[in-house]
Amino acid sequence: MQQEIQDFINNIKVEEQADRVFTPAEINEELYDGEKALEDVLAACEKLAEEGKIARAEGKTEDGYKGQLFTKK
């Protein structure tokens, strides 16, 4: 799961990369059609961030989500 998430975040088209951040729910929906447990997706994202493979930030999205956001390092 971690490799899939890392590849997804790192392979966003260049014109879409500027300041693009993802919530765990967006990653779950894009990669797994929302079928994975959100806790598992979040745990995988956190591990990737701890390993320095993706970047993590705290913030709020336009749709009201407040929490961890993940982006390309």
Number of C-alpha atoms within 10 A of each C-alpha: 12 16 11 13 20 20 13 15 21 16 12 14 9 8 7 9 14 11 8 13 19 18 21 23 18 16 21 20 14 12 15 14 11 13 9 14 11 16 11 14 21 19 13 19 28 20 14 19 19 12 10 11 19 20 18 20 13 10 14 13 13 6 6 8 12 12 12 17 22 24 23 21 12
